[in-house]
Amino acid sequence: LKIMEEDGMRLCLVCTAKSDSAHFGVDSCRACAAFFRRTVSLQKRYICRQGTQNCEVNKDVRYICRRCRYIKCLSIGMHPDNVHSKPKKPSSTDDSPYEDSPSGSSCRPSFCDIEIKQEPSAFKQLSPCPVTIGSSEEMPMLNQIQEQYRLTCCVRQKSEHSAILNANTFNGVGALLWQRQEEMNRPRRATWGSLNQCTNSAIDSMSDFAANCFDCFAELEPAERWALIQHYITSMFIFEGSYRTKKLFPGNNDVFMISYITYIDLNDVEAFFADATAVKDKPQAAKLLRDNIKNSLVDWMGTILERADLTETECIALYGLLMFPPYLAKGTPRIAKYTHEIHQTIHRELNIFYKDKMRLEDTSARFAHLTAIQLCVQGIVYKIKEDMEIYQLLNIFDESSYVYNVVL
């Protein structure tokens, strides 16, 4: 069952956006497939906003009524019983710890193809807490970002566990040690190898986050999407790492969350390079990395975050704003257009949050904090790009590493 555009492009039978492949047996876009999976997996129940059970559903308004969007998914042949994709148990001999996706891909784990389950007690403190933003009718984009961020974090947590386990097995560290540390319910110390593996696993999860939050992402060319993802992973390393460090290690300025589940101890950075066999002068590399993290991320970014004292909703807004930065070196007029539209929408919804939820009469100070954070992130992004050339000279992050390729 297909719908074709005049140029032969397959269309999503739910919303008429471009379809990359069949999901659950019918042509659909990744956003609609993820929506259907999420609805079934989490057993969500929606109410028709107009009470007609027949609201218009297309690529321009598909988030207007979730009830009618789900009904349309069912009417075109998507069946809840097909939502069964499960991850395989990781092993030391399996490079990819996940089963093939429904679309036939067997590369890195894809957000749309992994069943999300409630996390066990281990690493419970790492999981994002529930955020009550407000009515989805008043703030649909912020609610969408919130929901996708929570699910993406579950995927990142799973994939980083597997990536680090594989890295440890490769480096001769037993899986039993990792299991014991996981049971201790705390973040894990990072190494050079684990950071590269975590960066690799972040590419898919961040790409799926963008695709499932913003319809326009699928309309961009591959080079445009990659430019945004490169910038976003680096931006999230800066902002999310700084913010979550404050949450997980309050009052401790000697650590930094360098990935979603791993941290670097600034008093023992040489331990970070324990598995970096190509790095000859590890003391010099450790000093350089420590100074850069301390000066840019801990002292500068950390100070701005302390002054801002962000709410969870403001963090959700920043996760969306940073996806489409005001300036992108490899940007295009189309990216600039979408950036303007998304920023306008997020700021409008934030204004509702400030007025109706926080009861603020003057919102200018809150918006000023968000602007300062975005500018600080932007500046540190380009400083990291400059530092990467120095890292390359010291064989810290060379051209073969995922970190180097993402940052540059």
C-alpha positions as CSV (number, residue, x, y, z in Angstrom):
1,L,0.0,0.0,0.0
2,K,1.8,3.1,-1.2
3,I,1.2,6.8,-2.1
4,M,3.6,8.3,-4.6
5,E,4.5,11.9,-5.4
6,E,4.8,13.0,-9.0
7,D,8.6,12.4,-8.8
8,G,8.1,8.9,-7.6
9,M,8.9,9.6,-3.9
10,R,7.0,7.4,-1.4
11,L,4.8,9.3,1.0
12,C,3.7,8.5,4.6
13,L,0.2,7.1,4.6
14,V,-0.4,8.9,7.9
15,C,0.7,12.4,7.4
16,T,1.9,12.6,3.7
17,A,5.5,13.5,4.6
18,K,8.3,11.7,2.7
19,S,8.6,8.1,3.7
20,D,12.0,6.5,4.0
21,S,10.7,2.9,4.2
22,A,7.8,0.8,5.4
23,H,7.2,0.7,9.2
24,F,4.9,-1.9,10.8
25,G,3.9,-3.1,7.3
26,V,3.0,0.2,5.7
27,D,4.7,3.2,4.2
28,S,5.3,5.8,6.9
29,C,7.8,8.4,8.0
30,R,10.0,7.8,11.0
31,A,8.2,10.4,13.1
32,C,4.8,8.7,12.6
33,A,6.4,5.2,13.2
34,A,8.0,6.5,16.4
35,F,4.7,8.1,17.5
36,F,2.9,4.8,16.9
37,R,5.6,2.7,18.8
38,R,5.5,5.2,21.7
39,T,1.8,5.2,21.9
40,V,1.6,1.4,22.0
41,S,4.7,0.8,24.2
42,L,3.6,3.3,26.8
43,Q,-0.1,2.5,26.5
44,K,-1.0,6.1,26.0
45,R,-4.6,7.2,25.7
46,Y,-5.5,10.4,23.9
47,I,-8.7,12.5,23.7
48,C,-9.8,14.1,20.4
49,R,-9.3,17.8,20.8
50,Q,-12.5,18.6,18.8
51,G,-14.5,15.6,19.8
52,T,-15.1,14.6,16.2
53,Q,-12.6,11.7,16.0
54,N,-12.0,13.0,12.4
55,C,-9.4,15.8,12.7
56,E,-7.2,16.6,9.8
57,V,-3.8,14.8,9.9
58,N,-1.1,15.8,7.5
59,K,2.6,16.8,7.7
60,D,1.7,20.4,8.6
61,V,-0.7,19.7,11.4
62,R,-0.1,16.2,12.5
63,Y,0.6,17.2,16.1
64,I,-2.7,19.0,16.5
65,C,-4.7,15.9,17.5
66,R,-2.8,12.8,18.7
67,R,-6.0,10.8,19.1
68,C,-6.9,11.2,15.4
69,R,-3.2,10.6,14.4
70,Y,-3.3,7.3,16.2
71,I,-6.7,6.3,14.7
72,K,-5.2,7.0,11.3
73,C,-2.2,4.8,12.0
74,L,-4.6,2.0,12.9
75,S,-6.8,2.6,9.9
76,I,-4.0,2.3,7.3
77,G,-2.9,-1.1,8.7
78,M,-0.4,-0.5,11.6
79,H,-1.0,-3.1,14.2
80,P,-0.1,-2.8,17.9
81,D,1.0,-6.5,18.0
82,N,3.9,-5.6,15.6
83,V,5.5,-3.4,18.3
84,H,7.9,-6.1,19.5
85,S,11.5,-5.2,18.5
86,K,13.7,-6.1,21.4
87,P,17.5,-5.7,22.0
88,K,19.7,-8.7,22.2
89,K,21.9,-9.4,25.2
90,P,25.4,-7.9,24.7
91,S,28.2,-10.3,24.3
92,S,32.0,-9.9,23.9
93,T,31.8,-11.4,20.4
94,D,29.0,-9.2,19.0
95,D,29.9,-5.8,17.7
96,S,26.3,-4.7,17.4
97,P,24.3,-5.5,20.6
98,Y,20.9,-5.0,18.9
99,E,18.8,-6.9,16.5
100,D,18.2,-5.7,13.0
101,S,15.6,-3.0,12.9
102,P,12.2,-3.5,11.3
103,S,13.4,-1.6,8.2
104,G,16.3,-4.0,7.7
105,S,19.1,-1.9,9.1
106,S,21.7,-3.6,11.2
107,C,24.0,-0.7,11.8
108,R,24.2,1.3,15.1
109,P,21.0,1.1,17.3
110,S,18.3,3.4,16.0
111,F,15.9,5.1,18.4
112,C,12.8,4.1,16.4
113,D,13.8,0.4,16.6
114,I,14.5,-0.2,20.2
115,E,11.8,-1.1,22.7
116,I,11.9,1.3,25.6
117,K,11.3,-0.3,29.0
118,Q,11.3,1.0,32.5
119,E,14.9,1.2,33.8
120,P,15.9,-0.9,36.8
121,S,17.2,0.7,40.0
122,A,20.8,0.7,38.6
123,F,21.6,4.2,37.3
124,K,18.2,5.4,38.4
125,Q,19.7,8.7,39.4
126,L,21.0,9.1,35.8
127,S,17.6,9.0,34.3
128,P,15.8,12.3,33.6
129,C,13.0,13.0,36.0
130,P,9.4,13.6,34.9
131,V,8.7,17.2,33.9
132,T,5.3,18.7,34.1
133,I,5.4,21.4,31.4
134,G,1.7,22.1,31.0
135,S,-1.0,21.5,28.5
136,S,0.1,19.9,25.3
137,E,-2.4,22.1,23.5
138,E,-0.7,25.3,24.9
139,M,2.9,24.1,24.5
140,P,3.0,21.2,21.9
141,M,6.7,21.7,20.9
142,L,8.0,21.7,24.4
143,N,6.0,18.7,25.3
144,Q,7.2,16.9,22.2
145,I,10.9,17.7,23.0
146,Q,10.4,16.6,26.6
147,E,8.9,13.3,25.6
148,Q,11.5,12.6,23.0
149,Y,14.4,13.6,25.3
150,R,13.3,11.2,28.0
151,L,13.1,8.3,25.5
152,T,16.3,9.3,23.8
153,C,18.0,9.3,27.2
154,C,16.9,5.7,27.8
155,V,18.4,4.7,24.4
156,R,21.6,6.5,25.2
157,Q,21.9,4.9,28.6
158,K,21.4,1.4,27.0
159,S,23.8,2.0,24.1
160,E,26.5,3.5,26.3
161,H,26.3,0.5,28.6
162,S,26.8,-1.8,25.7
163,A,29.5,0.4,24.1
164,I,31.5,0.6,27.3
165,L,31.1,-3.1,28.0
166,N,32.4,-3.9,24.5
167,A,35.3,-1.5,25.0
168,N,36.2,-3.0,28.4
169,T,36.0,-6.6,27.0
170,F,38.3,-5.5,24.2
171,N,40.7,-4.0,26.7
172,G,40.7,-7.1,28.9
173,V,38.4,-5.8,31.6
174,G,35.9,-8.4,32.7
175,A,32.2,-8.0,32.2
176,L,31.6,-9.0,35.8
177,L,33.4,-5.8,37.0
178,W,31.2,-3.7,34.8
179,Q,28.1,-5.4,36.2
180,R,29.2,-4.8,39.8
181,Q,29.8,-1.1,39.1
182,E,26.4,-0.8,37.4
183,E,24.7,-2.2,40.4
184,M,26.3,0.4,42.6
185,N,23.9,2.9,41.0
186,R,26.4,5.6,40.1
187,P,28.0,7.2,37.0
188,R,31.1,5.4,35.6
189,R,34.5,7.0,35.1
190,A,35.3,7.7,31.5
191,T,38.3,6.7,29.4
192,W,39.5,7.8,26.0
193,G,38.1,4.6,24.5
194,S,34.7,4.9,26.2
195,L,34.3,8.5,25.1
196,N,34.9,7.5,21.5
197,Q,32.4,4.6,21.8
198,C,29.8,6.9,23.5
199,T,30.2,9.5,20.8
200,N,29.6,7.0,18.1
201,S,26.5,5.7,19.8
202,A,25.2,9.3,20.2
203,I,25.1,9.9,16.5
204,D,22.0,7.8,15.9
205,S,20.2,8.7,19.1
206,M,20.7,12.5,18.5
207,S,19.6,12.1,14.8
208,D,16.5,10.3,15.9
209,F,15.8,12.9,18.5
210,A,15.9,15.6,15.9
211,A,13.8,13.7,13.4
212,N,11.1,12.9,16.0
213,C,11.0,16.4,17.5
214,F,11.1,18.5,14.3
215,D,9.3,17.7,11.1
216,C,11.5,20.0,9.1
217,F,14.6,17.8,9.9
218,A,13.5,15.1,7.4
219,E,13.2,17.8,4.7
220,L,16.8,18.7,4.9
221,E,19.6,17.3,2.7
222,P,21.9,14.7,4.3
223,A,24.8,17.3,4.5
224,E,22.5,19.8,6.2
225,R,21.3,17.2,8.7
226,W,24.9,16.0,9.5
227,A,26.0,19.6,10.0
228,L,23.3,20.1,12.6
229,I,24.0,16.8,14.3
230,Q,27.7,17.5,14.5
231,H,27.1,20.8,16.1
232,Y,24.3,19.4,18.4
233,I,26.4,16.6,19.8
234,T,29.2,19.1,20.7
235,S,26.6,21.6,22.1
236,M,25.0,18.9,24.3
237,F,28.4,17.8,25.5
238,I,28.9,21.3,26.8
239,F,25.4,22.2,28.1
240,E,24.0,18.9,29.1
241,G,27.3,17.8,30.6
242,S,27.6,21.0,32.7
243,Y,24.0,20.9,33.8
244,R,24.0,17.2,34.8
245,T,27.3,17.6,36.5
246,K,25.7,20.2,38.8
247,K,22.8,17.8,39.4
248,L,24.7,14.6,40.0
249,F,27.8,16.1,41.7
250,P,26.5,19.2,43.5
251,G,29.3,21.4,44.9
252,N,32.0,19.3,43.3
253,N,34.0,21.3,40.7
254,D,36.6,18.5,40.2
255,V,34.4,16.2,38.0
256,F,32.6,16.6,34.7
257,M,30.0,14.4,33.0
258,I,31.7,13.8,29.7
259,S,28.9,11.6,28.3
260,Y,25.5,10.6,29.4
261,I,26.7,8.0,32.0
262,T,30.4,8.7,32.3
263,Y,32.4,11.4,34.0
264,I,36.0,12.6,34.0
265,D,37.9,13.2,37.3
266,L,39.8,16.4,36.8
267,N,42.2,15.4,39.6
268,D,43.2,12.3,37.8
269,V,42.9,13.0,34.1
270,E,45.8,10.7,33.3
271,A,43.5,7.8,34.2
272,F,41.3,9.0,31.3
273,F,44.1,8.2,28.9
274,A,44.8,4.7,30.3
275,D,43.6,3.0,27.1
276,A,44.9,5.7,24.7
277,T,47.9,3.8,23.4
278,A,48.7,6.3,20.7
279,V,49.1,9.2,23.2
280,K,52.8,9.4,24.0
281,D,53.0,12.3,26.4
282,K,50.0,11.5,28.6
283,P,50.9,14.0,31.4
284,Q,50.9,16.8,28.9
285,A,47.7,15.6,27.3
286,A,46.1,15.3,30.7
287,K,47.1,18.8,31.7
288,L,45.8,20.3,28.4
289,L,42.4,18.5,28.6
290,R,42.0,19.3,32.3
291,D,42.8,23.0,31.8
292,N,40.3,23.3,28.9
293,I,37.5,21.5,30.8
294,K,38.2,23.5,34.0
295,N,38.4,26.9,32.3
296,S,35.6,26.6,29.7
297,L,33.1,24.1,31.2
298,V,33.5,24.2,35.0
299,D,34.4,27.8,35.7
300,W,32.6,29.6,32.8
301,M,29.7,27.5,31.9
302,G,29.2,26.3,35.4
303,T,29.0,29.8,36.8
304,I,26.4,30.9,34.2
305,L,24.3,27.9,35.1
306,E,24.5,28.6,38.8
307,R,23.2,32.2,38.2
308,A,20.5,31.0,35.9
309,D,19.1,28.3,38.3
310,L,17.2,26.8,35.4
311,T,13.9,25.0,35.7
312,E,13.5,21.6,34.1
313,T,11.2,23.2,31.5
314,E,13.9,25.7,30.6
315,C,16.3,22.9,30.1
316,I,13.9,21.2,27.8
317,A,13.6,24.4,25.8
318,L,17.4,24.7,25.5
319,Y,17.6,21.1,24.3
320,G,15.4,22.2,21.4
321,L,17.1,25.6,20.8
322,L,20.6,24.1,20.7
323,M,19.5,21.7,18.0
324,F,19.1,24.7,15.6
325,P,21.8,27.2,16.6
326,P,21.5,30.9,15.6
327,Y,24.7,30.6,13.6
328,L,26.1,27.5,12.0
329,A,29.4,27.6,10.0
330,K,28.1,25.0,7.5
331,G,24.5,26.3,7.6
332,T,22.3,27.1,4.7
333,P,19.4,29.5,4.1
334,R,17.0,26.7,4.6
335,I,18.5,25.8,8.0
336,A,18.3,29.5,8.9
337,K,14.6,29.6,8.0
338,Y,13.8,26.6,10.1
339,T,15.9,27.9,12.9
340,H,13.9,31.1,13.0
341,E,10.6,29.3,13.0
342,I,11.6,26.8,15.7
343,H,13.1,29.5,18.0
344,Q,9.9,31.6,17.6
345,T,7.8,28.7,18.6
346,I,9.9,27.7,21.6
347,H,10.1,31.3,22.8
348,R,6.3,31.7,22.4
349,E,5.6,28.5,24.4
350,L,8.2,29.5,27.1
351,N,6.4,32.8,27.5
352,I,3.2,30.9,28.2
353,F,5.1,28.8,30.8
354,Y,6.6,31.9,32.5
355,K,3.2,33.8,32.6
356,D,0.9,30.9,33.4
357,K,3.0,28.5,35.4
358,M,5.7,30.6,37.1
359,R,3.4,33.7,37.4
360,L,6.2,36.1,36.3
361,E,5.2,39.6,35.4
362,D,8.6,40.4,33.8
363,T,10.1,37.5,31.8
364,S,13.1,39.5,30.4
365,A,15.5,38.2,33.0
366,R,14.7,34.5,32.3
367,F,15.1,35.0,28.5
368,A,18.4,36.8,29.2
369,H,19.7,33.8,31.0
370,L,18.8,31.5,28.1
371,T,20.4,33.8,25.7
372,A,23.6,34.0,27.7
373,I,23.7,30.2,27.9
374,Q,23.3,29.8,24.2
375,L,26.0,32.3,23.5
376,C,28.4,30.6,25.9
377,V,27.7,27.2,24.4
378,Q,28.3,28.7,20.9
379,G,31.7,30.2,22.0
380,I,32.9,27.0,23.6
381,V,31.9,25.0,20.6
382,Y,34.3,26.9,18.4
383,K,37.0,26.9,21.1
384,I,36.8,23.1,21.1
385,K,37.2,23.1,17.4
386,E,40.4,25.1,17.7
387,D,41.6,22.9,20.6
388,M,41.0,19.8,18.4
389,E,43.9,20.7,16.2
390,I,46.2,20.8,19.2
391,Y,44.7,17.5,20.4
392,Q,45.5,16.0,17.0
393,L,49.1,17.1,17.2
394,L,49.4,15.2,20.5
395,N,47.6,12.1,19.0
396,I,44.8,12.6,21.6
397,F,41.9,12.7,19.1
398,D,43.2,11.9,15.7
399,E,41.3,11.8,12.4
400,S,40.2,8.2,13.0
401,S,38.3,9.0,16.2
402,Y,34.6,9.6,16.4
403,V,35.2,12.6,18.6
404,Y,37.4,14.3,16.1
405,N,35.0,13.7,13.2
406,V,32.0,14.9,15.1
407,V,33.6,18.1,16.4
408,L,35.1,19.0,13.0
